[in-house]
Amino acid sequence: MRILGNVSAAAVSILLAAGACGCGKSGEVSGGGRGDAAGGEIVMGVSLLNLSNEFIVLLDEAMKEEAAKLGVRLIVNDGARSAERQVQQIENFLLQDVDAIILNPCELDASSPAVDKSIASGIPIVNVNSQTRSVPTAFVGSRDEESAQIAMQYIADRLGGKGNVLMMQGFMGQTAQIDRERGAQDVLAAHPGLKLLAVQTAEWDRAKAITLMENWIQSFGDDISAVFAQNDEMGMGAVVALEQAGIKEKVVVASVDAIADALDAVKTGRLDATVFQDAQAQGSTAVQTAYKIITGKPFEKQVFIPFQLVTRDNVDAFMR
């Protein structure tokens, strides 16, 4: 668990959406008041985006830790980046009559049927870290456009507002990819001296990012001023390729998530910056929210946890 002086689950900022996304209260959600309210064990089904991704592993660990504190049993499935597989997993959870479902969606649209099926069956569903087009019972995560704005603004500041930037996208169609794309483009639009040389997906994957960066180095060479990778796995892949080409010291690289490898790389100067996304707070709050819904307690429909820029100046505060 990462311990910070000024960032923790207790420092979560809770924002209420207006209208239909307002604050849910006990008794308002079908499926509330199950589990221990009926004297039985509370069981939650969890479908995660991809357990080969370090950030998702941290999310999983945080959920399991919180579930143990609450005496809740989790059934955790790996979605393996497949929206179709996640829909099947949710169908299985419904057949098992779990008390609630926590979904870490693969895609904005393609994962939506999983939410629809859960809501139609009267089982509450909490989306964590990423959103779907369909509205779940509750959402716990962060504003992904904010992370990209922070990272791209850091790049703009380092380059003095002038230079050539490459952007590595995440898994296409996932909320994080869409929103981080928008946030980065907002900053680029405010800095006309920054030129976006290329944008391409490496699907959140380090090995694919190495290959993509190698291709970009061949295409653009010394014209590359900076790379923004939408997550740390890709950011570390970019760093490896740039180091192998002997040009890393000429290129600013920033990414998102503050996973252990990225923090170590920031500390040693290999990676210029990462943006801290609090997996601990997201995971624990998702389980807490599902527990409140099940037991008929008041809960927030939307919980947003802020991002923070991490550089060599403050990295020690984020080291696990």
C-alpha positions in Angstrom: 0.0 0.0 0.0 1.3 3.4 -0.9 1.3 5.9 2.0 1.2 9.6 1.2 1.3 12.6 3.4 -1.4 14.4 1.6 -3.1 11.8 -0.6 -5.1 8.8 0.7 -8.5 7.3 0.5 -9.5 9.8 3.2 -8.5 12.6 0.9 -10.9 11.5 -1.9 -12.9 14.3 -3.3 -16.6 13.3 -3.8 -18.5 15.1 -6.5 -22.2 14.6 -6.9 -23.6 14.6 -10.5 -26.7 16.6 -11.1 -30.1 15.1 -12.0 -30.1 11.4 -12.7 -26.6 11.1 -11.4 -27.5 12.6 -8.0 -26.7 11.0 -4.7 -28.3 7.6 -4.2 -29.8 6.8 -0.8 -30.6 3.6 1.0 -33.6 1.8 -0.4 -33.4 3.5 -3.8 -31.5 0.7 -5.5 -32.9 -2.7 -6.3 -30.7 -5.3 -4.7 -29.9 -3.2 -1.6 -30.3 -4.7 1.8 -29.1 -8.2 0.8 -26.2 -10.1 2.2 -25.5 -9.6 5.9 -28.9 -7.8 6.2 -30.4 -11.2 5.6 -27.9 -12.9 7.9 -25.8 -14.4 5.1 -22.4 -13.9 3.6 -21.9 -10.9 1.3 -20.5 -11.9 -2.1 -19.4 -9.5 -4.8 -18.4 -10.5 -8.3 -15.5 -8.5 -9.8 -14.6 -8.3 -13.5 -11.3 -6.6 -14.1 -9.9 -5.1 -17.4 -6.6 -7.0 -17.5 -4.7 -8.6 -14.7 -1.4 -8.5 -16.7 -1.4 -4.7 -16.2 0.3 -3.6 -13.0 -2.1 -0.8 -12.2 -5.1 -3.2 -12.5 -3.2 -5.6 -10.2 -2.9 -2.7 -7.6 -6.6 -2.1 -8.0 -7.3 -5.8 -7.4 -5.1 -5.9 -4.3 -6.8 -2.8 -2.9 -10.3 -4.4 -3.4 -9.2 -7.6 -1.7 -7.8 -5.7 1.2 -10.9 -3.7 1.8 -13.2 -6.8 1.3 -11.2 -8.6 4.0 -11.8 -5.7 6.4 -15.5 -5.8 5.7 -15.8 -9.6 5.8 -16.9 -9.7 2.1 -16.1 -12.5 -0.3 -14.9 -11.4 -3.7 -15.1 -13.6 -6.9 -12.5 -12.0 -9.1 -12.4 -12.6 -12.9 -9.9 -11.4 -15.4 -11.6 -9.7 -18.4 -8.4 -10.1 -20.5 -9.2 -7.0 -22.4 -12.3 -8.5 -23.9 -15.6 -6.7 -23.5 -17.4 -9.9 -24.7 -15.7 -11.9 -22.0 -16.7 -9.3 -19.4 -20.4 -9.6 -20.5 -20.2 -13.3 -20.1 -18.6 -12.9 -16.6 -21.4 -10.6 -15.5 -23.9 -13.2 -16.8 -22.2 -15.8 -14.7 -22.2 -13.6 -11.6 -26.0 -13.1 -12.1 -26.5 -16.8 -12.2 -24.6 -17.1 -9.0 -26.9 -14.5 -7.5 -24.1 -12.3 -6.1 -25.0 -9.4 -3.9 -23.3 -6.8 -6.1 -20.9 -6.5 -9.1 -17.8 -4.4 -9.5 -16.9 -3.8 -13.1 -13.6 -2.4 -14.4 -14.8 -2.0 -18.0 -12.8 -2.8 -21.1 -14.7 -0.4 -23.4 -17.1 2.5 -23.2 -19.7 1.0 -25.5 -18.9 -2.7 -25.8 -18.9 -3.3 -22.0 -22.2 -1.5 -21.6 -24.4 -4.6 -22.0 -22.7 -6.0 -18.8 -24.1 -3.0 -16.9 -27.5 -3.3 -18.6 -27.8 -7.0 -17.7 -26.9 -6.3 -14.1 -29.4 -3.4 -13.7 -32.2 -5.4 -15.4 -31.6 -8.2 -12.9 -31.8 -6.0 -9.9 -28.2 -6.5 -8.9 -26.3 -3.3 -8.1 -23.2 -2.7 -10.2 -20.3 -0.3 -9.4 -18.0 0.7 -12.3 -14.4 1.3 -11.1 -11.6 3.2 -12.8 -13.3 3.3 -16.2 -16.8 4.1 -17.4 -19.4 2.7 -19.7 -22.0 4.4 -21.9 -24.7 2.7 -19.8 -25.1 4.2 -16.3 -24.2 1.9 -13.5 -25.5 2.1 -9.9 -22.4 4.0 -9.0 -19.0 5.0 -10.4 -15.6 5.3 -8.5 -12.6 6.5 -10.4 -10.8 9.6 -11.6 -11.3 12.2 -14.3 -9.0 10.8 -17.0 -8.8 14.0 -19.0 -7.2 15.6 -15.9 -4.3 13.1 -16.0 -3.6 13.9 -19.6 -3.8 17.6 -19.0 -1.3 17.4 -16.2 1.1 15.3 -18.2 0.9 17.3 -21.4 1.2 20.6 -19.5 4.3 19.3 -17.9 5.7 18.5 -21.4 4.7 22.0 -22.7 6.4 23.6 -19.7 9.6 21.5 -20.2 9.7 22.4 -23.9 8.9 26.1 -23.4 5.8 25.6 -25.5 7.6 24.6 -28.6 8.5 21.2 -30.0 7.4 18.0 -31.6 5.3 15.6 -29.6 4.3 11.9 -30.1 1.3 10.4 -28.2 0.8 6.7 -27.4 -2.9 5.8 -26.9 -4.3 3.1 -24.8 -6.8 0.4 -25.7 -9.0 2.1 -28.3 -12.6 2.7 -27.2 -11.9 2.5 -23.5 -13.0 5.5 -21.5 -9.4 6.2 -20.3 -8.1 6.3 -23.8 -10.9 8.6 -25.0 -10.7 11.0 -22.1 -6.9 11.1 -22.0 -6.9 11.8 -25.7 -9.3 14.8 -25.1 -7.3 16.1 -22.2 -4.0 16.0 -24.1 -5.6 17.7 -27.2 -7.0 20.5 -25.0 -3.4 21.4 -23.9 -2.0 21.0 -27.4 -4.7 23.4 -28.6 -3.5 26.0 -26.0 0.1 25.7 -27.2 0.3 26.2 -31.0 4.0 25.9 -30.8 3.7 22.2 -30.0 3.3 20.0 -33.1 1.7 16.5 -32.8 3.9 14.4 -35.1 1.9 11.1 -34.6 -0.8 9.4 -32.5 -1.1 5.6 -32.3 -2.2 3.0 -29.9 0.1 0.6 -28.1 -2.9 -0.9 -26.2 -1.5 -0.1 -22.7 1.2 -2.6 -23.4 5.0 -2.2 -22.7 6.2 -4.5 -25.4 3.9 -3.0 -28.1 5.1 0.5 -27.0 8.7 -0.5 -27.5 7.9 -1.6 -31.1 5.9 1.5 -31.7 8.6 3.8 -30.4 11.3 2.0 -32.5 9.1 2.7 -35.6 8.7 6.3 -34.6 12.4 6.7 -34.1 13.0 5.4 -37.6 10.4 7.8 -39.0 11.1 11.0 -37.1 14.6 10.6 -35.6 16.0 13.8 -34.1 12.7 15.7 -34.7 11.2 14.0 -31.6 11.0 16.4 -28.7 8.7 14.6 -26.3 6.4 11.5 -25.9 3.2 11.4 -23.9 2.1 7.9 -23.2 -1.4 7.4 -21.8 -0.1 4.9 -19.2 3.1 4.0 -17.5 3.5 0.6 -19.2 3.7 2.4 -22.6 5.8 5.2 -21.1 8.4 2.6 -19.9 8.3 1.0 -23.3 9.0 4.4 -24.9 11.9 4.9 -22.5 13.5 1.6 -23.3 13.3 2.2 -27.0 14.7 5.7 -26.7 17.6 4.4 -24.5 18.4 1.7 -26.9 18.6 4.3 -29.7 20.8 6.5 -27.6 18.5 9.5 -27.7 16.6 9.4 -24.4 18.4 12.4 -23.0 17.1 14.5 -25.8 13.4 13.5 -25.4 11.0 14.3 -22.6 8.7 11.4 -21.6 5.7 11.6 -19.4 3.0 9.0 -18.7 0.2 8.2 -16.2 -0.4 5.9 -13.3 2.7 6.0 -11.0 3.2 2.3 -11.0 6.3 1.0 -9.2 8.5 0.8 -12.3 7.6 4.3 -13.3 8.3 5.7 -9.9 11.7 4.0 -9.8 12.4 5.4 -13.3 11.4 8.9 -12.3 13.7 8.7 -9.2 16.7 7.6 -11.4 15.9 10.2 -14.1 15.0 7.7 -16.8 11.3 8.8 -17.0 10.8 12.5 -16.7 7.3 12.4 -15.1 4.3 10.3 -14.3 0.9 11.2 -13.0 -0.2 9.5 -9.8 -3.5 7.6 -10.1 -4.6 6.3 -6.7 -5.4 2.6 -7.3 -5.6 2.1 -3.5 -8.3 4.7 -3.1 -10.2 3.6 -6.2 -10.3 -0.1 -5.3 -11.1 0.3 -1.6 -13.8 2.9 -2.3 -15.4 0.7 -5.0 -15.8 -2.1 -2.4 -17.0 0.3 0.3 -19.6 1.8 -2.1 -20.9 -1.7 -3.2 -21.1 -2.6 0.5 -23.1 0.5 1.3 -25.5 -0.3 -1.5 -26.0 -3.9 -0.4 -26.6 -3.0 3.2 -29.0 -0.2 2.4 -26.8 2.7 3.5 -26.5 6.1 1.8 -23.9 6.1 -1.0 -22.5 8.5 -3.6 -23.4 7.9 -7.2 -20.0 9.3 -8.4 -16.7 9.5 -6.5 -13.8 11.2 -8.3 -10.2 10.8 -6.9 -7.7 13.5 -8.0 -4.5 12.9 -9.9 -1.1 14.4 -9.0 2.0 15.1 -11.0 5.1 13.1 -9.9 8.6 14.3 -10.8 12.1 13.8 -9.4 11.4 16.6 -6.9 8.5 14.8 -5.1 8.8 11.2 -6.1 9.9 10.0 -2.7 6.5 10.8 -1.3 4.9 8.3 -3.7 7.3 5.4 -3.4 5.9 2.3 -2.0 
